[in-house]
């Protein structure tokens, strides 16, 4: 009799355990449906989220919120900068799209990488994850969360290629391509770029950087449907890479996209390296670097590792030794400044116009060129000022190939209210003397007093540029932000061996003019 009672009790216990396990499973499924990290750990038993994964997952959930709320809440532009082998692609390009499509079955996704093969691998991983039984527990036909009016999330068996596939019974679709690949004609609510550059060599190529930015603006960006979100996962190889260019645009233009940025260096920086306020951050962004205001976004102290369970401080020091010059861009997400034999990128600080002191005397140095083709030098003029501390300010570079068009533009600039008190100096050697003579015959000189004199440089271009280089070494060169900044710095870094030197020559002449006229009344200009 006791044995019979014991057996019955075991049956009750077993039933209770089954019920408890079912309840626990349903709780896990409900959590996986709601939260991305729980989803990752449910569908992948080997997945373990560290603190930085949870931070990234929170931002990705905000992207999904934006998409699900019709653009009323959440994040629509997200950049993620992390060291290699820290799970960014697994989380952003594989698990997040699958989770987002489960919650939003009509979601249309485009995912691009530097190469089509890599994009196809990510696409296949998302597709196969949706087919997996544990995914189907959450979003499939047998999920306890499926409602009568909500179709289960399943891959359409008739449209399941790695390059493009669809969900069955919904408008959901996924398209994968390499940078520059075939996405024209496709639309997306969620557009992901996972590393647009294969390596440093690709990012160092100016032609390649421009090609990728043109592709982004003309092709990728135009595929976005509203409400639409863009995620860019990026190694910061270069200050003018895609991320650097888009972030600079965000602070220079009122119409530039505003980006949420997750910047996670392998080792937390010293507190003094982080910008203290938004103005300091804007200055860094304009120079091609992103750092969060106030300190590390995980709250780490200086020198603390991102993921000490995988790479502790000792291993990171060994890695730093081994990778050498690749450490800062690849592991710290800090692209180094371009360094030339005469100027370096760090010599020039880009500042908003509101930071320029008032009451400065401005000198516009004019350097006309002879040629008219795209291979010829440019005609340039650059207003320059020096404050009482010796800081040099350059603004509003005018640069045109065709001489007559340049002179027309110059006439308009001279008559503008902004340049009403500007003193002008015209470089006048050989052919340039003739150009000045013809320019002074223009009718507007008969009605306008223009303070303009001539300059006949005797030193070579390198010698004339040395005072500017000295100011750069003393961190006293400031460029008022504008579209011209990038080309100017690029030319300066290549000086004196670059194809063009007109902008550097003009800046050198402007500095010399401003220094010579310091304290001068400015009278005695030429007018007709």
NORMO-V30444 format. One record per residue. RES is the residue in one small letter. PSI is psi in whole degrees, 0 to 359 (NA if undefined). D_CENTER is the distance of its C-alpha to the mean C-alpha in Angstrom with 1 decimal. Layout:
# NORMO-V30444
res=[RES/RES]
psi=[PSI/PSI]
d_center=[D_CENTER/D_CENTER]
This chain:
# NORMO-V30444
res=[x/x/x/x/x/x/x/x/x/x/x/x/x/x/x/x/x/x/x/x/x/x/x/x/x/x/x/x/x/x/x/x/x/x/x/x/x/x/x/x/x/x/x/x/x/x/x/x/x/x/x/x/x/x/x/x/x/x/x/x/x/x/x/x/x/x/x/x/x/x/x/x/x/x/x/x/x/x/x/x/x/x/x/x/x/x/x/x/x/x/x/x/x/x/x/x/x/x/x/x/x/x/x/x/x/x/x/x/x/x/x/x/x/x/x/x/x/x/x/x/x/x/x/x/x/x/x/x/x/x/x/x/x/x/x/x/x/x/x/x/x/x/x/x/x/x/x/x/x/x/x/x/x/x/x/x/x/x/x/x/x/x/x/x/x/x/x/x/x/x/x/x/x/x/x/x/x/x/x/x/x/x/x/x/x/x/x/x/x/x/x/x/x/x/x/x/x/x/x/x/x/x/x/x/x/x/x/x/x/x/x/x/x/x/x/x/x/x/x/x/x/x/x/x/x/x/x/x/x/x/x/x/x/x/x/x/x/x/x/x/x/x/x/x/x/x/x/x/x/x/x/x/x/x/x/x/x/x/x/x/x/x/x/x/x/x/x/x/x/x/x/x/x/x/x/x/x/x/x/x/x/x/x/x/x/x/x/x/x/x/x/x/x/x/x/x/x/x/x/x/x/x/x/x/x/x/x/x/x/x/x/x/x/x/x/x/x/x/x/x/x/x/x/x/x/x/x/x/x/x/x/x/x/x/x/x/x/x/x/x/x/x/x/x/x/x/x/x/x/x/x/x/x/x/x/x/x/x/x/x/x/x/x/x/x/x/x/x/x/x/x/x/x/x/x/x/x/x/x/x/x/x/x/x/x/x/x/x/x/x/x/x/x/x/x/x/x/x/x/x/x/x/x/x/x/x/x/x/x/x/x/x/x/x/x/x/x/x/x/x/x/x/x/x/x/x/x/x/x/x/x/x/x/x/x/x/x/x/x/x/x/x/x/x/x/x/x/x/x/x/x/x/x/x/x/x/x/x/x/x/x/x/x/x/x/x/x/x/x/x/x/x/x/x/x/x/x/x/x/x/x/x/x/x/x/x/x/x/x/x/x/x/x/x/x/x/x/x/x/x/x/x/x/x/x/x/x/x/x/x/x/x/x/x/x/x/x/x/x/x/x/x/x/x/x/x/x/x]
psi=[319/322/320/317/322/319/319/321/320/322/320/318/317/316/318/316/318/317/318/318/321/317/316/318/319/326/316/319/317/319/320/328/325/321/136/317/318/324/312/316/338/314/341/102/345/356/131/120/123/179/318/329/320/323/311/318/322/319/321/323/326/329/314/323/319/314/320/337/9/28/11/335/166/198/133/353/119/130/142/120/116/157/166/155/27/16/16/318/321/319/313/315/348/302/322/313/321/315/316/322/332/318/331/79/345/8/135/126/137/128/127/146/177/334/147/322/317/317/320/324/316/318/314/323/319/314/312/328/319/328/341/148/321/327/317/334/327/313/1/189/330/6/136/351/350/132/165/324/9/112/147/149/114/149/134/117/338/358/76/30/154/326/334/131/166/162/149/126/7/180/2/138/161/127/132/144/158/163/127/0/186/91/359/135/350/151/158/144/329/116/122/132/119/95/97/345/137/324/182/321/318/318/330/341/115/319/319/320/316/323/316/321/321/317/317/312/323/334/296/308/327/352/348/131/147/141/134/148/148/135/130/119/128/137/126/77/325/148/338/27/184/314/315/318/316/323/319/320/327/333/346/338/138/342/358/147/143/123/136/130/129/105/111/90/155/326/129/140/162/146/323/347/340/145/143/338/177/324/318/323/317/321/316/315/319/333/359/9/138/128/141/149/133/341/185/135/346/358/17/153/160/131/350/139/154/315/76/339/330/317/97/180/322/316/324/322/321/318/317/319/319/319/342/249/344/352/309/309/320/320/328/352/38/91/133/154/149/132/124/182/346/309/155/158/324/351/344/121/127/127/152/155/331/344/356/129/147/156/12/150/124/141/121/111/128/124/92/149/170/315/164/354/171/344/348/168/164/154/130/152/140/110/136/144/154/130/181/342/358/3/140/135/129/139/155/53/128/126/116/141/308/125/313/319/323/315/324/315/319/319/316/319/316/330/354/154/324/327/21/325/14/139/139/144/128/117/126/83/130/242/328/328/319/318/316/315/316/322/320/347/353/143/330/339/340/342/353/132/120/119/98/134/181/155/131/84/139/329/162/170/322/315/321/333/350/319/324/319/318/317/323/318/333/6/49/20/122/127/123/126/139/171/340/344/312/313/324/310/320/318/319/320/328/350/140/13/3/167/324/149/12/320/318/317/319/318/321/315/322/318/315/316/314/320/320/327/4/120/357/150/338/6/168/19/164/136/156/NA]
d_center=[77.6/75.1/73.4/73.0/71.6/69.1/67.9/67.4/65.4/63.2/62.6/61.6/59.2/57.6/57.2/55.6/53.2/52.2/51.7/49.6/47.5/47.0/46.0/43.6/42.1/41.7/40.0/37.5/36.9/36.4/33.9/32.1/31.9/30.5/28.2/25.6/26.6/30.3/29.6/28.1/31.1/33.6/32.6/31.9/34.6/32.9/29.7/29.4/26.6/25.8/24.4/20.7/21.4/22.9/20.0/17.6/20.5/20.9/17.4/18.1/21.5/19.9/18.1/21.6/23.2/21.1/22.3/25.8/26.2/25.5/22.4/24.5/23.0/20.1/16.4/15.0/11.2/10.4/7.9/10.1/10.2/13.8/16.3/18.2/21.3/20.4/20.7/17.2/18.0/21.5/20.5/17.6/18.6/22.4/23.9/21.8/22.3/26.0/26.3/24.6/26.8/29.8/29.2/28.2/30.3/29.3/25.6/24.1/21.3/19.4/17.8/16.3/15.8/16.0/19.7/22.0/24.2/21.6/20.7/24.5/25.1/22.8/24.5/27.9/27.1/26.3/29.4/31.7/30.7/31.7/35.0/35.6/38.5/36.7/34.0/37.0/38.5/35.7/35.0/37.8/41.4/42.9/40.4/42.3/39.5/39.9/41.6/44.0/41.7/38.6/38.6/37.8/34.5/35.4/34.2/36.1/38.3/38.5/34.7/33.3/31.8/28.8/26.8/27.7/29.8/31.0/32.5/36.2/37.4/34.1/31.4/29.0/27.4/24.9/23.5/21.9/20.8/19.1/16.2/18.3/21.0/23.3/21.8/23.1/25.6/24.2/22.9/20.9/20.5/18.3/15.7/14.1/12.1/13.2/11.9/11.4/12.9/16.3/16.4/15.7/17.9/15.9/12.6/14.9/16.3/15.2/17.0/15.3/11.7/13.1/15.0/12.2/10.3/13.8/14.6/11.7/12.9/16.5/17.3/15.0/14.1/17.7/19.1/18.2/21.4/21.8/21.7/18.5/15.6/12.4/11.4/8.8/10.3/8.7/10.4/8.6/11.0/9.9/8.4/7.8/6.6/5.1/1.9/3.1/4.8/4.2/4.2/6.8/8.3/8.8/10.9/12.5/13.8/15.9/15.1/11.3/10.4/10.6/8.7/10.8/9.4/11.8/11.6/14.9/16.0/19.2/21.0/20.6/20.1/22.9/23.0/22.9/19.5/17.8/17.4/20.6/19.5/16.9/17.7/17.0/13.6/12.7/14.0/11.9/8.6/10.1/10.9/7.6/8.6/8.3/11.9/13.9/16.7/20.1/19.6/18.9/18.2/21.1/23.3/23.9/25.7/24.7/25.3/25.5/24.3/21.9/24.6/27.8/29.9/28.1/27.0/28.8/28.5/31.0/29.3/25.9/27.7/29.2/25.9/24.5/27.6/27.4/23.8/23.9/21.1/18.9/19.2/16.4/13.5/15.2/16.8/15.3/11.6/12.0/11.4/14.5/15.2/16.7/20.4/23.0/26.8/27.0/23.8/20.7/17.3/18.1/21.1/19.3/18.1/16.3/18.0/18.7/22.0/23.7/23.6/25.8/29.4/31.9/34.9/33.6/35.3/33.1/34.0/32.7/33.1/33.7/33.6/34.9/34.7/37.3/35.5/34.3/32.4/28.8/29.8/31.6/30.4/29.0/30.9/29.1/29.7/27.8/29.1/29.4/30.8/31.8/32.6/35.5/33.6/32.6/29.0/27.9/25.8/24.7/23.7/23.8/24.0/26.1/26.0/28.0/29.7/32.9/35.2/37.0/33.9/32.5/35.8/35.8/32.4/33.6/36.7/34.7/32.5/35.7/37.2/34.3/34.9/31.9/33.5/37.1/37.8/35.7/37.8/37.2/38.0/38.4/38.3/41.6/42.7/44.7/43.2/41.1/44.4/45.5/42.2/42.7/46.3/45.4/42.6/45.1/47.4/45.1/46.9/44.4/45.5/49.0/47.7/44.9/45.2/42.3/42.2/41.5/42.8/42.6/41.1/42.6/40.5/42.6/40.3/37.9/34.2/33.4/36.1/34.9/31.3/32.6/32.8/29.2/28.3/30.5/28.7/25.4/27.0/28.2/24.7/26.2/24.0/21.9/20.1/20.1/16.7/16.9/15.8/17.9/16.2/14.0/17.1/19.3/17.7/17.5/21.2/22.1/20.9/23.0/25.9/28.8/28.6/26.0/27.2/26.9/27.6/28.4/25.6/26.5/30.2/29.8/28.0/30.8/33.4/31.9/32.0/35.5/36.6/35.3/36.9/40.2/40.4/39.7/42.5/43.8/45.0/43.4/46.7/48.1/45.6/46.5/47.3/49.6]
